[in-house]
Amino acid sequence: MLLRAEVTEVAGVPVVALSGRVDLATLPALSSALSRAVVAHPARVVAVDLDAVEALDDSGLGVLLGAAGRARANAGDVVVICTNAALLARFAQTGLDRAIAIGSNVAAVT
């Protein structure tokens, strides 16, 4: 399945809403979408909505961390919106939840 990325704005926060699978085959699409959003919104928080993501492998976690680093270098940040119990457990297991703010909606992470 392909990865789809749609950029919207919720309560003044740019949101990259993803759907599909994040794996080696879809990494270029994920990286491109996050890079475009971070560059287009310097010094702002960019939220990544993962609620419609079916699977997220380790390489996808790395792309999220890289995007957060680029945003922070420009006085911004990347936060994650996620309510999927399996993904939340994975974030806790890998420590992503200590590196990137994760919440159930935009208001919870901004």
Stockholm file with secondary structure:
# STOCKHOLM 1.0

chainA/1-110         MLLRAEVTEVAGVPVVALSGRVDLATLPALSSALSRAVVAHPARVVAVDLDAVEALDDSGLGVLLGAAGRARANAGDVVVICTNAALLARFAQTGLDRAIAIGSNVAAVT
#=GR chainA/1-110 SS CCCEEEEEEETTEEEEEEEEEESTTTHHHHHHHHHHHHHHSTTSEEEEEEEEEEEECHHHHHHHHHHHHHHHHTTCEEEEECCCHHHHHHHHHHTHHHHSCEESSHHHHC
#=GC SS_cons         CCCEEEEEEETTEEEEEEEEEESTTTHHHHHHHHHHHHHHSTTSEEEEEEEEEEEECHHHHHHHHHHHHHHHHTTCEEEEECCCHHHHHHHHHHTHHHHSCEESSHHHHC
//
